[in-house]
Each structure stands twice: as C-alpha cells, then as structure tokens.
Amino acid sequence: MEHVYDVMTRLLTEHFGVPEDQIRPDATFEALEFDSLARLELGMVLADTFGVSLPEDRVDMTLAEAAEYLTAAVGAAEAAECLQKSVQ
C-alpha cells in the first residue's frame, strides 16, 4: 500500500496542480495558498481516498502532520470497522 504522504503528494500535484518543488513535509496548506474552498475540496478528495478527512480548523497543519493525522485516523477507522464486524 502506498504511504499516506506519497498519496497526498500525488493528489496535490495531480488534482490541485501544486508544483512538486513546493511540496515538502514542513509546508502548510496555507503556504501552498489553499483557501477555504480548496481546503474543503481537499477534504472531500481525502475522504474519498482514505475514508477520513483533515480537521477543518487546522490551516497551519504541515503536510507531515496531515499525513500523520490521516494515518492515525485511517487506522482508527479500520479498527472500528473490524470491531463492528466482529460484534455482528
């Protein structure tokens, strides 16, 4: 499975047209000039891709922090799904 950070990088370049040289782990969405509409669209794309999205109030989140958050959230969502299936 592709690493979450790598998937985010691909989405940012292919879907949002962010130049690869601007994508760094310490870059924030604000620094990448994502306005509220772009962040909303990113949230929808991430939800489609990972089943979870980023917190809307964290415009200062770096790409590394976002990848870490998504990795943890995906793990928690998968664990909850497994638990739900085992209870049924």
PyMOL Python script that loads the backbone (N, CA, C, O; Angstrom):
from pymol import cmd

cmd.read_pdbstr("""\
ATOM      1  N   MET A   1       0.842  -1.193   0.000  1.00  0.00           N
ATOM      2  CA  MET A   1       0.000   0.000   0.000  1.00  0.00           C
ATOM      3  C   MET A   1       0.881   1.249   0.000  1.00  0.00           C
ATOM      4  O   MET A   1       1.902   1.316   0.685  1.00  0.00           O
ATOM      5  N   GLU A   2       0.463   2.208  -0.771  1.00  0.00           N
ATOM      6  CA  GLU A   2       1.203   3.463  -0.894  1.00  0.00           C
ATOM      7  C   GLU A   2       1.142   4.241   0.420  1.00  0.00           C
ATOM      8  O   GLU A   2       0.091   4.306   1.058  1.00  0.00           O
ATOM      9  N   HIS A   3       2.256   4.824   0.819  1.00  0.00           N
ATOM     10  CA  HIS A   3       2.351   5.618   2.040  1.00  0.00           C
ATOM     11  C   HIS A   3       1.421   6.833   1.940  1.00  0.00           C
ATOM     12  O   HIS A   3       1.301   7.433   0.872  1.00  0.00           O
ATOM     13  N   VAL A   4       0.772   7.191   3.033  1.00  0.00           N
ATOM     14  CA  VAL A   4      -0.205   8.289   3.050  1.00  0.00           C
ATOM     15  C   VAL A   4       0.412   9.588   2.528  1.00  0.00           C
ATOM     16  O   VAL A   4      -0.220  10.298   1.746  1.00  0.00           O
ATOM     17  N   TYR A   5       1.632   9.904   2.949  1.00  0.00           N
ATOM     18  CA  TYR A   5       2.286  11.135   2.493  1.00  0.00           C
ATOM     19  C   TYR A   5       2.447  11.116   0.969  1.00  0.00           C
ATOM     20  O   TYR A   5       2.226  12.130   0.306  1.00  0.00           O
ATOM     21  N   ASP A   6       2.830   9.963   0.420  1.00  0.00           N
ATOM     22  CA  ASP A   6       3.011   9.851  -1.028  1.00  0.00           C
ATOM     23  C   ASP A   6       1.687  10.025  -1.772  1.00  0.00           C
ATOM     24  O   ASP A   6       1.643  10.649  -2.832  1.00  0.00           O
ATOM     25  N   VAL A   7       0.627   9.479  -1.222  1.00  0.00           N
ATOM     26  CA  VAL A   7      -0.700   9.639  -1.831  1.00  0.00           C
ATOM     27  C   VAL A   7      -1.104  11.111  -1.798  1.00  0.00           C
ATOM     28  O   VAL A   7      -1.610  11.644  -2.786  1.00  0.00           O
ATOM     29  N   MET A   8      -0.877  11.768  -0.654  1.00  0.00           N
ATOM     30  CA  MET A   8      -1.203  13.201  -0.551  1.00  0.00           C
ATOM     31  C   MET A   8      -0.406  14.004  -1.573  1.00  0.00           C
ATOM     32  O   MET A   8      -0.953  14.893  -2.225  1.00  0.00           O
ATOM     33  N   THR A   9       0.875  13.699  -1.716  1.00  0.00           N
ATOM     34  CA  THR A   9       1.719  14.396  -2.687  1.00  0.00           C
ATOM     35  C   THR A   9       1.161  14.234  -4.094  1.00  0.00           C
ATOM     36  O   THR A   9       1.072  15.200  -4.851  1.00  0.00           O
ATOM     37  N   ARG A  10       0.789  13.014  -4.434  1.00  0.00           N
ATOM     38  CA  ARG A  10       0.225  12.750  -5.754  1.00  0.00           C
ATOM     39  C   ARG A  10      -1.082  13.520  -5.950  1.00  0.00           C
ATOM     40  O   ARG A  10      -1.301  14.107  -7.010  1.00  0.00           O
ATOM     41  N   LEU A  11      -1.949  13.520  -4.934  1.00  0.00           N
ATOM     42  CA  LEU A  11      -3.216  14.252  -5.036  1.00  0.00           C
ATOM     43  C   LEU A  11      -2.978  15.751  -5.196  1.00  0.00           C
ATOM     44  O   LEU A  11      -3.642  16.410  -5.995  1.00  0.00           O
ATOM     45  N   LEU A  12      -2.029  16.282  -4.433  1.00  0.00           N
ATOM     46  CA  LEU A  12      -1.752  17.719  -4.507  1.00  0.00           C
ATOM     47  C   LEU A  12      -1.239  18.120  -5.886  1.00  0.00           C
ATOM     48  O   LEU A  12      -1.611  19.173  -6.405  1.00  0.00           O
ATOM     49  N   THR A  13      -0.386  17.285  -6.481  1.00  0.00           N
ATOM     50  CA  THR A  13       0.150  17.635  -7.798  1.00  0.00           C
ATOM     51  C   THR A  13      -0.858  17.367  -8.907  1.00  0.00           C
ATOM     52  O   THR A  13      -1.068  18.216  -9.773  1.00  0.00           O
ATOM     53  N   GLU A  14      -1.483  16.194  -8.886  1.00  0.00           N
ATOM     54  CA  GLU A  14      -2.370  15.817  -9.986  1.00  0.00           C
ATOM     55  C   GLU A  14      -3.739  16.491  -9.918  1.00  0.00           C
ATOM     56  O   GLU A  14      -4.264  16.935 -10.939  1.00  0.00           O
ATOM     57  N   HIS A  15      -4.312  16.567  -8.733  1.00  0.00           N
ATOM     58  CA  HIS A  15      -5.675  17.094  -8.612  1.00  0.00           C
ATOM     59  C   HIS A  15      -5.701  18.615  -8.421  1.00  0.00           C
ATOM     60  O   HIS A  15      -6.597  19.298  -8.918  1.00  0.00           O
ATOM     61  N   PHE A  16      -4.711  19.129  -7.696  1.00  0.00           N
ATOM     62  CA  PHE A  16      -4.728  20.558  -7.361  1.00  0.00           C
ATOM     63  C   PHE A  16      -3.661  21.368  -8.093  1.00  0.00           C
ATOM     64  O   PHE A  16      -3.624  22.592  -7.964  1.00  0.00           O
ATOM     65  N   GLY A  17      -2.796  20.710  -8.854  1.00  0.00           N
ATOM     66  CA  GLY A  17      -1.794  21.417  -9.642  1.00  0.00           C
ATOM     67  C   GLY A  17      -0.685  22.077  -8.845  1.00  0.00           C
ATOM     68  O   GLY A  17      -0.057  23.020  -9.325  1.00  0.00           O
ATOM     69  N   VAL A  18      -0.435  21.596  -7.633  1.00  0.00           N
ATOM     70  CA  VAL A  18       0.645  22.158  -6.818  1.00  0.00           C
ATOM     71  C   VAL A  18       1.973  21.668  -7.397  1.00  0.00           C
ATOM     72  O   VAL A  18       2.159  20.463  -7.566  1.00  0.00           O
ATOM     73  N   PRO A  19       2.902  22.584  -7.706  1.00  0.00           N
ATOM     74  CA  PRO A  19       4.199  22.161  -8.230  1.00  0.00           C
ATOM     75  C   PRO A  19       4.941  21.276  -7.218  1.00  0.00           C
ATOM     76  O   PRO A  19       4.948  21.553  -6.019  1.00  0.00           O
ATOM     77  N   GLU A  20       5.561  20.212  -7.727  1.00  0.00           N
ATOM     78  CA  GLU A  20       6.251  19.263  -6.853  1.00  0.00           C
ATOM     79  C   GLU A  20       7.315  19.920  -5.989  1.00  0.00           C
ATOM     80  O   GLU A  20       7.535  19.503  -4.852  1.00  0.00           O
ATOM     81  N   ASP A  21       7.984  20.955  -6.523  1.00  0.00           N
ATOM     82  CA  ASP A  21       9.057  21.587  -5.750  1.00  0.00           C
ATOM     83  C   ASP A  21       8.535  22.382  -4.554  1.00  0.00           C
ATOM     84  O   ASP A  21       9.320  22.776  -3.692  1.00  0.00           O
ATOM     85  N   GLN A  22       7.223  22.622  -4.486  1.00  0.00           N
ATOM     86  CA  GLN A  22       6.634  23.318  -3.338  1.00  0.00           C
ATOM     87  C   GLN A  22       6.167  22.348  -2.258  1.00  0.00           C
ATOM     88  O   GLN A  22       5.884  22.755  -1.132  1.00  0.00           O
ATOM     89  N   ILE A  23       6.089  21.075  -2.600  1.00  0.00           N
ATOM     90  CA  ILE A  23       5.588  20.078  -1.660  1.00  0.00           C
ATOM     91  C   ILE A  23       6.745  19.557  -0.821  1.00  0.00           C
ATOM     92  O   ILE A  23       7.638  18.867  -1.312  1.00  0.00           O
ATOM     93  N   ARG A  24       6.702  19.906   0.452  1.00  0.00           N
ATOM     94  CA  ARG A  24       7.707  19.484   1.432  1.00  0.00           C
ATOM     95  C   ARG A  24       6.972  19.104   2.705  1.00  0.00           C
ATOM     96  O   ARG A  24       5.881  19.613   2.961  1.00  0.00           O
ATOM     97  N   PRO A  25       7.545  18.224   3.502  1.00  0.00           N
ATOM     98  CA  PRO A  25       6.879  17.826   4.747  1.00  0.00           C
ATOM     99  C   PRO A  25       6.544  19.002   5.663  1.00  0.00           C
ATOM    100  O   PRO A  25       5.550  18.953   6.388  1.00  0.00           O
ATOM    101  N   ASP A  26       7.365  20.063   5.640  1.00  0.00           N
ATOM    102  CA  ASP A  26       7.128  21.199   6.538  1.00  0.00           C
ATOM    103  C   ASP A  26       6.250  22.292   5.922  1.00  0.00           C
ATOM    104  O   ASP A  26       5.993  23.309   6.567  1.00  0.00           O
ATOM    105  N   ALA A  27       5.788  22.097   4.686  1.00  0.00           N
ATOM    106  CA  ALA A  27       4.906  23.083   4.043  1.00  0.00           C
ATOM    107  C   ALA A  27       3.505  22.983   4.647  1.00  0.00           C
ATOM    108  O   ALA A  27       3.018  21.889   4.931  1.00  0.00           O
ATOM    109  N   THR A  28       2.872  24.127   4.838  1.00  0.00           N
ATOM    110  CA  THR A  28       1.491  24.141   5.328  1.00  0.00           C
ATOM    111  C   THR A  28       0.552  24.350   4.139  1.00  0.00           C
ATOM    112  O   THR A  28       0.970  24.798   3.072  1.00  0.00           O
ATOM    113  N   PHE A  29      -0.710  24.021   4.343  1.00  0.00           N
ATOM    114  CA  PHE A  29      -1.698  24.254   3.289  1.00  0.00           C
ATOM    115  C   PHE A  29      -1.846  25.751   3.043  1.00  0.00           C
ATOM    116  O   PHE A  29      -2.101  26.181   1.919  1.00  0.00           O
ATOM    117  N   GLU A  30      -1.686  26.523   4.082  1.00  0.00           N
ATOM    118  CA  GLU A  30      -1.733  27.980   3.956  1.00  0.00           C
ATOM    119  C   GLU A  30      -0.588  28.461   3.065  1.00  0.00           C
ATOM    120  O   GLU A  30      -0.792  29.309   2.197  1.00  0.00           O
ATOM    121  N   ALA A  31       0.618  27.922   3.276  1.00  0.00           N
ATOM    122  CA  ALA A  31       1.773  28.297   2.460  1.00  0.00           C
ATOM    123  C   ALA A  31       1.594  27.865   1.004  1.00  0.00           C
ATOM    124  O   ALA A  31       2.123  28.498   0.091  1.00  0.00           O
ATOM    125  N   LEU A  32       0.843  26.782   0.796  1.00  0.00           N
ATOM    126  CA  LEU A  32       0.555  26.319  -0.560  1.00  0.00           C
ATOM    127  C   LEU A  32      -0.612  27.085  -1.179  1.00  0.00           C
ATOM    128  O   LEU A  32      -1.076  26.765  -2.274  1.00  0.00           O
ATOM    129  N   GLU A  33      -1.080  28.116  -0.446  1.00  0.00           N
ATOM    130  CA  GLU A  33      -2.142  29.023  -0.888  1.00  0.00           C
ATOM    131  C   GLU A  33      -3.484  28.316  -1.087  1.00  0.00           C
ATOM    132  O   GLU A  33      -4.223  28.604  -2.029  1.00  0.00           O
ATOM    133  N   PHE A  34      -3.777  27.386  -0.179  1.00  0.00           N
ATOM    134  CA  PHE A  34      -5.086  26.737  -0.185  1.00  0.00           C
ATOM    135  C   PHE A  34      -6.052  27.621   0.584  1.00  0.00           C
ATOM    136  O   PHE A  34      -5.912  27.799   1.794  1.00  0.00           O
ATOM    137  N   ASP A  35      -7.029  28.174  -0.116  1.00  0.00           N
ATOM    138  CA  ASP A  35      -8.057  28.962   0.558  1.00  0.00           C
ATOM    139  C   ASP A  35      -9.107  28.010   1.127  1.00  0.00           C
ATOM    140  O   ASP A  35      -8.967  26.792   1.019  1.00  0.00           O
ATOM    141  N   SER A  36     -10.144  28.558   1.724  1.00  0.00           N
ATOM    142  CA  SER A  36     -11.141  27.712   2.389  1.00  0.00           C
ATOM    143  C   SER A  36     -11.844  26.779   1.405  1.00  0.00           C
ATOM    144  O   SER A  36     -12.165  25.645   1.758  1.00  0.00           O
ATOM    145  N   LEU A  37     -12.084  27.233   0.194  1.00  0.00           N
ATOM    146  CA  LEU A  37     -12.736  26.388  -0.808  1.00  0.00           C
ATOM    147  C   LEU A  37     -11.820  25.237  -1.231  1.00  0.00           C
ATOM    148  O   LEU A  37     -12.265  24.097  -1.361  1.00  0.00           O
ATOM    149  N   ALA A  38     -10.546  25.542  -1.443  1.00  0.00           N
ATOM    150  CA  ALA A  38      -9.584  24.496  -1.816  1.00  0.00           C
ATOM    151  C   ALA A  38      -9.424  23.487  -0.685  1.00  0.00           C
ATOM    152  O   ALA A  38      -9.298  22.288  -0.937  1.00  0.00           O
ATOM    153  N   ARG A  39      -9.427  23.961   0.564  1.00  0.00           N
ATOM    154  CA  ARG A  39      -9.322  23.036   1.708  1.00  0.00           C
ATOM    155  C   ARG A  39     -10.562  22.151   1.794  1.00  0.00           C
ATOM    156  O   ARG A  39     -10.461  20.968   2.119  1.00  0.00           O
ATOM    157  N   LEU A  40     -11.719  22.715   1.505  1.00  0.00           N
ATOM    158  CA  LEU A  40     -12.952  21.925   1.504  1.00  0.00           C
ATOM    159  C   LEU A  40     -12.887  20.847   0.421  1.00  0.00           C
ATOM    160  O   LEU A  40     -13.233  19.691   0.663  1.00  0.00           O
ATOM    161  N   GLU A  41     -12.445  21.235  -0.764  1.00  0.00           N
ATOM    162  CA  GLU A  41     -12.306  20.270  -1.859  1.00  0.00           C
ATOM    163  C   GLU A  41     -11.276  19.200  -1.507  1.00  0.00           C
ATOM    164  O   GLU A  41     -11.487  18.017  -1.778  1.00  0.00           O
ATOM    165  N   LEU A  42     -10.163  19.613  -0.906  1.00  0.00           N
ATOM    166  CA  LEU A  42      -9.149  18.652  -0.470  1.00  0.00           C
ATOM    167  C   LEU A  42      -9.742  17.676   0.537  1.00  0.00           C
ATOM    168  O   LEU A  42      -9.479  16.475   0.478  1.00  0.00           O
ATOM    169  N   GLY A  43     -10.539  18.193   1.456  1.00  0.00           N
ATOM    170  CA  GLY A  43     -11.184  17.333   2.445  1.00  0.00           C
ATOM    171  C   GLY A  43     -12.053  16.275   1.795  1.00  0.00           C
ATOM    172  O   GLY A  43     -12.070  15.123   2.227  1.00  0.00           O
ATOM    173  N   MET A  44     -12.779  16.670   0.751  1.00  0.00           N
ATOM    174  CA  MET A  44     -13.641  15.711   0.048  1.00  0.00           C
ATOM    175  C   MET A  44     -12.809  14.670  -0.698  1.00  0.00           C
ATOM    176  O   MET A  44     -13.149  13.487  -0.704  1.00  0.00           O
ATOM    177  N   VAL A  45     -11.724  15.111  -1.323  1.00  0.00           N
ATOM    178  CA  VAL A  45     -10.853  14.182  -2.046  1.00  0.00           C
ATOM    179  C   VAL A  45     -10.199  13.206  -1.066  1.00  0.00           C
ATOM    180  O   VAL A  45     -10.114  12.010  -1.343  1.00  0.00           O
ATOM    181  N   LEU A  46      -9.741  13.716   0.075  1.00  0.00           N
ATOM    182  CA  LEU A  46      -9.129  12.844   1.081  1.00  0.00           C
ATOM    183  C   LEU A  46     -10.149  11.868   1.651  1.00  0.00           C
ATOM    184  O   LEU A  46      -9.827  10.704   1.890  1.00  0.00           O
ATOM    185  N   ALA A  47     -11.369  12.329   1.868  1.00  0.00           N
ATOM    186  CA  ALA A  47     -12.423  11.444   2.379  1.00  0.00           C
ATOM    187  C   ALA A  47     -12.728  10.340   1.371  1.00  0.00           C
ATOM    188  O   ALA A  47     -12.949   9.192   1.756  1.00  0.00           O
ATOM    189  N   ASP A  48     -12.742  10.681   0.086  1.00  0.00           N
ATOM    190  CA  ASP A  48     -12.959   9.667  -0.951  1.00  0.00           C
ATOM    191  C   ASP A  48     -11.800   8.673  -1.001  1.00  0.00           C
ATOM    192  O   ASP A  48     -12.005   7.479  -1.222  1.00  0.00           O
ATOM    193  N   THR A  49     -10.589   9.172  -0.797  1.00  0.00           N
ATOM    194  CA  THR A  49      -9.396   8.342  -0.909  1.00  0.00           C
ATOM    195  C   THR A  49      -9.166   7.483   0.324  1.00  0.00           C
ATOM    196  O   THR A  49      -8.895   6.287   0.217  1.00  0.00           O
ATOM    197  N   PHE A  50      -9.276   8.105   1.506  1.00  0.00           N
ATOM    198  CA  PHE A  50      -8.918   7.428   2.753  1.00  0.00           C
ATOM    199  C   PHE A  50     -10.103   7.072   3.642  1.00  0.00           C
ATOM    200  O   PHE A  50      -9.966   6.283   4.577  1.00  0.00           O
ATOM    201  N   GLY A  51     -11.261   7.648   3.356  1.00  0.00           N
ATOM    202  CA  GLY A  51     -12.413   7.422   4.223  1.00  0.00           C
ATOM    203  C   GLY A  51     -12.445   8.349   5.421  1.00  0.00           C
ATOM    204  O   GLY A  51     -13.360   8.269   6.241  1.00  0.00           O
ATOM    205  N   VAL A  52     -11.467   9.220   5.535  1.00  0.00           N
ATOM    206  CA  VAL A  52     -11.392  10.225   6.603  1.00  0.00           C
ATOM    207  C   VAL A  52     -10.854  11.512   6.000  1.00  0.00           C
ATOM    208  O   VAL A  52     -10.287  11.506   4.907  1.00  0.00           O
ATOM    209  N   SER A  53     -11.032  12.612   6.715  1.00  0.00           N
ATOM    210  CA  SER A  53     -10.564  13.903   6.242  1.00  0.00           C
ATOM    211  C   SER A  53      -9.752  14.589   7.327  1.00  0.00           C
ATOM    212  O   SER A  53      -9.594  14.065   8.429  1.00  0.00           O
ATOM    213  N   LEU A  54      -9.242  15.761   7.003  1.00  0.00           N
ATOM    214  CA  LEU A  54      -8.466  16.551   7.963  1.00  0.00           C
ATOM    215  C   LEU A  54      -9.386  17.471   8.751  1.00  0.00           C
ATOM    216  O   LEU A  54     -10.461  17.828   8.269  1.00  0.00           O
ATOM    217  N   PRO A  55      -8.978  17.860   9.961  1.00  0.00           N
ATOM    218  CA  PRO A  55      -9.773  18.836  10.711  1.00  0.00           C
ATOM    219  C   PRO A  55      -9.781  20.171   9.967  1.00  0.00           C
ATOM    220  O   PRO A  55      -8.738  20.647   9.518  1.00  0.00           O
ATOM    221  N   GLU A  56     -10.948  20.759   9.841  1.00  0.00           N
ATOM    222  CA  GLU A  56     -11.098  21.992   9.064  1.00  0.00           C
ATOM    223  C   GLU A  56     -10.432  23.202   9.710  1.00  0.00           C
ATOM    224  O   GLU A  56     -10.099  24.165   9.020  1.00  0.00           O
ATOM    225  N   ASP A  57     -10.237  23.163  11.006  1.00  0.00           N
ATOM    226  CA  ASP A  57      -9.706  24.328  11.714  1.00  0.00           C
ATOM    227  C   ASP A  57      -8.180  24.364  11.761  1.00  0.00           C
ATOM    228  O   ASP A  57      -7.618  25.250  12.404  1.00  0.00           O
ATOM    229  N   ARG A  58      -7.499  23.439  11.106  1.00  0.00           N
ATOM    230  CA  ARG A  58      -6.039  23.364  11.182  1.00  0.00           C
ATOM    231  C   ARG A  58      -5.374  23.806   9.881  1.00  0.00           C
ATOM    232  O   ARG A  58      -4.722  22.999   9.218  1.00  0.00           O
ATOM    233  N   VAL A  59      -5.529  25.062   9.513  1.00  0.00           N
ATOM    234  CA  VAL A  59      -4.899  25.569   8.293  1.00  0.00           C
ATOM    235  C   VAL A  59      -3.386  25.635   8.444  1.00  0.00           C
ATOM    236  O   VAL A  59      -2.659  25.686   7.452  1.00  0.00           O
ATOM    237  N   ASP A  60      -2.909  25.632   9.698  1.00  0.00           N
ATOM    238  CA  ASP A  60      -1.475  25.701   9.951  1.00  0.00           C
ATOM    239  C   ASP A  60      -0.814  24.327   9.956  1.00  0.00           C
ATOM    240  O   ASP A  60       0.389  24.222  10.196  1.00  0.00           O
ATOM    241  N   MET A  61      -1.579  23.280   9.696  1.00  0.00           N
ATOM    242  CA  MET A  61      -1.061  21.915   9.711  1.00  0.00           C
ATOM    243  C   MET A  61      -0.066  21.732   8.565  1.00  0.00           C
ATOM    244  O   MET A  61      -0.333  22.133   7.432  1.00  0.00           O
ATOM    245  N   THR A  62       1.084  21.122   8.868  1.00  0.00           N
ATOM    246  CA  THR A  62       2.053  20.825   7.813  1.00  0.00           C
ATOM    247  C   THR A  62       1.629  19.555   7.084  1.00  0.00           C
ATOM    248  O   THR A  62       0.777  18.805   7.561  1.00  0.00           O
ATOM    249  N   LEU A  63       2.226  19.330   5.939  1.00  0.00           N
ATOM    250  CA  LEU A  63       1.908  18.116   5.193  1.00  0.00           C
ATOM    251  C   LEU A  63       2.299  16.873   5.984  1.00  0.00           C
ATOM    252  O   LEU A  63       1.592  15.866   5.947  1.00  0.00           O
ATOM    253  N   ALA A  64       3.420  16.937   6.698  1.00  0.00           N
ATOM    254  CA  ALA A  64       3.833  15.800   7.531  1.00  0.00           C
ATOM    255  C   ALA A  64       2.818  15.553   8.642  1.00  0.00           C
ATOM    256  O   ALA A  64       2.470  14.406   8.921  1.00  0.00           O
ATOM    257  N   GLU A  65       2.344  16.623   9.276  1.00  0.00           N
ATOM    258  CA  GLU A  65       1.328  16.478  10.329  1.00  0.00           C
ATOM    259  C   GLU A  65       0.024  15.934   9.753  1.00  0.00           C
ATOM    260  O   GLU A  65      -0.648  15.116  10.382  1.00  0.00           O
ATOM    261  N   ALA A  66      -0.326  16.390   8.559  1.00  0.00           N
ATOM    262  CA  ALA A  66      -1.550  15.916   7.913  1.00  0.00           C
ATOM    263  C   ALA A  66      -1.444  14.425   7.608  1.00  0.00           C
ATOM    264  O   ALA A  66      -2.393  13.675   7.837  1.00  0.00           O
ATOM    265  N   ALA A  67      -0.297  13.995   7.095  1.00  0.00           N
ATOM    266  CA  ALA A  67      -0.101  12.577   6.795  1.00  0.00           C
ATOM    267  C   ALA A  67      -0.154  11.744   8.069  1.00  0.00           C
ATOM    268  O   ALA A  67      -0.731  10.657   8.082  1.00  0.00           O
ATOM    269  N   GLU A  68       0.445  12.252   9.132  1.00  0.00           N
ATOM    270  CA  GLU A  68       0.420  11.556  10.421  1.00  0.00           C
ATOM    271  C   GLU A  68      -1.015  11.449  10.943  1.00  0.00           C
ATOM    272  O   GLU A  68      -1.434  10.390  11.411  1.00  0.00           O
ATOM    273  N   TYR A  69      -1.759  12.543  10.861  1.00  0.00           N
ATOM    274  CA  TYR A  69      -3.153  12.560  11.311  1.00  0.00           C
ATOM    275  C   TYR A  69      -3.982  11.551  10.514  1.00  0.00           C
ATOM    276  O   TYR A  69      -4.735  10.767  11.091  1.00  0.00           O
ATOM    277  N   LEU A  70      -3.837  11.575   9.184  1.00  0.00           N
ATOM    278  CA  LEU A  70      -4.606  10.667   8.335  1.00  0.00           C
ATOM    279  C   LEU A  70      -4.242   9.210   8.596  1.00  0.00           C
ATOM    280  O   LEU A  70      -5.115   8.342   8.621  1.00  0.00           O
ATOM    281  N   THR A  71      -2.957   8.944   8.791  1.00  0.00           N
ATOM    282  CA  THR A  71      -2.514   7.579   9.080  1.00  0.00           C
ATOM    283  C   THR A  71      -3.171   7.068  10.352  1.00  0.00           C
ATOM    284  O   THR A  71      -3.666   5.942  10.394  1.00  0.00           O
ATOM    285  N   ALA A  72      -3.176   7.901  11.391  1.00  0.00           N
ATOM    286  CA  ALA A  72      -3.804   7.510  12.661  1.00  0.00           C
ATOM    287  C   ALA A  72      -5.316   7.363  12.500  1.00  0.00           C
ATOM    288  O   ALA A  72      -5.911   6.421  13.024  1.00  0.00           O
ATOM    289  N   ALA A  73      -5.936   8.296  11.775  1.00  0.00           N
ATOM    290  CA  ALA A  73      -7.388   8.261  11.598  1.00  0.00           C
ATOM    291  C   ALA A  73      -7.819   7.053  10.771  1.00  0.00           C
ATOM    292  O   ALA A  73      -8.835   6.426  11.071  1.00  0.00           O
ATOM    293  N   VAL A  74      -7.060   6.726   9.744  1.00  0.00           N
ATOM    294  CA  VAL A  74      -7.373   5.555   8.921  1.00  0.00           C
ATOM    295  C   VAL A  74      -7.242   4.295   9.766  1.00  0.00           C
ATOM    296  O   VAL A  74      -8.080   3.398   9.681  1.00  0.00           O
ATOM    297  N   GLY A  75      -6.196   4.227  10.577  1.00  0.00           N
ATOM    298  CA  GLY A  75      -6.014   3.078  11.460  1.00  0.00           C
ATOM    299  C   GLY A  75      -7.161   2.933  12.439  1.00  0.00           C
ATOM    300  O   GLY A  75      -7.640   1.825  12.678  1.00  0.00           O
ATOM    301  N   ALA A  76      -7.607   4.045  13.008  1.00  0.00           N
ATOM    302  CA  ALA A  76      -8.725   4.014  13.959  1.00  0.00           C
ATOM    303  C   ALA A  76     -10.016   3.613  13.255  1.00  0.00           C
ATOM    304  O   ALA A  76     -10.812   2.849  13.801  1.00  0.00           O
ATOM    305  N   ALA A  77     -10.224   4.123  12.054  1.00  0.00           N
ATOM    306  CA  ALA A  77     -11.438   3.781  11.302  1.00  0.00           C
ATOM    307  C   ALA A  77     -11.449   2.300  10.936  1.00  0.00           C
ATOM    308  O   ALA A  77     -12.486   1.643  11.018  1.00  0.00           O
ATOM    309  N   GLU A  78     -10.293   1.780  10.532  1.00  0.00           N
ATOM    310  CA  GLU A  78     -10.211   0.358  10.187  1.00  0.00           C
ATOM    311  C   GLU A  78     -10.431  -0.510  11.418  1.00  0.00           C
ATOM    312  O   GLU A  78     -11.092  -1.546  11.341  1.00  0.00           O
ATOM    313  N   ALA A  79      -9.878  -0.091  12.553  1.00  0.00           N
ATOM    314  CA  ALA A  79     -10.064  -0.843  13.796  1.00  0.00           C
ATOM    315  C   ALA A  79     -11.535  -0.855  14.202  1.00  0.00           C
ATOM    316  O   ALA A  79     -12.060  -1.888  14.618  1.00  0.00           O
ATOM    317  N   ALA A  80     -12.195   0.289  14.080  1.00  0.00           N
ATOM    318  CA  ALA A  80     -13.617   0.371  14.428  1.00  0.00           C
ATOM    319  C   ALA A  80     -14.449  -0.509  13.503  1.00  0.00           C
ATOM    320  O   ALA A  80     -15.395  -1.163  13.944  1.00  0.00           O
ATOM    321  N   GLU A  81     -14.098  -0.524  12.231  1.00  0.00           N
ATOM    322  CA  GLU A  81     -14.826  -1.354  11.272  1.00  0.00           C
ATOM    323  C   GLU A  81     -14.641  -2.841  11.595  1.00  0.00           C
ATOM    324  O   GLU A  81     -15.597  -3.614  11.541  1.00  0.00           O
ATOM    325  N   CYS A  82     -13.423  -3.232  11.927  1.00  0.00           N
ATOM    326  CA  CYS A  82     -13.163  -4.631  12.303  1.00  0.00           C
ATOM    327  C   CYS A  82     -13.931  -5.001  13.566  1.00  0.00           C
ATOM    328  O   CYS A  82     -14.495  -6.092  13.661  1.00  0.00           O
ATOM    329  N   LEU A  83     -13.951  -4.094  14.528  1.00  0.00           N
ATOM    330  CA  LEU A  83     -14.672  -4.338  15.771  1.00  0.00           C
ATOM    331  C   LEU A  83     -16.162  -4.486  15.500  1.00  0.00           C
ATOM    332  O   LEU A  83     -16.816  -5.376  16.043  1.00  0.00           O
ATOM    333  N   GLN A  84     -16.693  -3.607  14.657  1.00  0.00           N
ATOM    334  CA  GLN A  84     -18.116  -3.662  14.329  1.00  0.00           C
ATOM    335  C   GLN A  84     -18.456  -4.985  13.645  1.00  0.00           C
ATOM    336  O   GLN A  84     -19.494  -5.579  13.935  1.00  0.00           O
ATOM    337  N   LYS A  85     -17.602  -5.448  12.750  1.00  0.00           N
ATOM    338  CA  LYS A  85     -17.843  -6.711  12.052  1.00  0.00           C
ATOM    339  C   LYS A  85     -17.789  -7.891  13.016  1.00  0.00           C
ATOM    340  O   LYS A  85     -18.542  -8.853  12.862  1.00  0.00           O
ATOM    341  N   SER A  86     -16.905  -7.825  14.009  1.00  0.00           N
ATOM    342  CA  SER A  86     -16.773  -8.937  14.952  1.00  0.00           C
ATOM    343  C   SER A  86     -17.960  -9.018  15.902  1.00  0.00           C
ATOM    344  O   SER A  86     -18.251 -10.088  16.438  1.00  0.00           O
ATOM    345  N   VAL A  87     -18.649  -7.900  16.118  1.00  0.00           N
ATOM    346  CA  VAL A  87     -19.804  -7.860  17.014  1.00  0.00           C
ATOM    347  C   VAL A  87     -21.053  -8.376  16.304  1.00  0.00           C
ATOM    348  O   VAL A  87     -21.962  -8.892  16.955  1.00  0.00           O
ATOM    349  N   GLN A  88     -21.108  -8.246  15.006  1.00  0.00           N
ATOM    350  CA  GLN A  88     -22.307  -8.630  14.243  1.00  0.00           C
ATOM    351  C   GLN A  88     -22.481 -10.106  14.174  1.00  0.00           C
ATOM    352  O   GLN A  88     -23.440 -10.587  13.570  1.00  0.00           O
TER     353      GLN A  88
END
""", "prot")
cmd.dss("prot")
cmd.show_as("cartoon", "prot")
cmd.util.cbc("prot")
cmd.orient("prot")
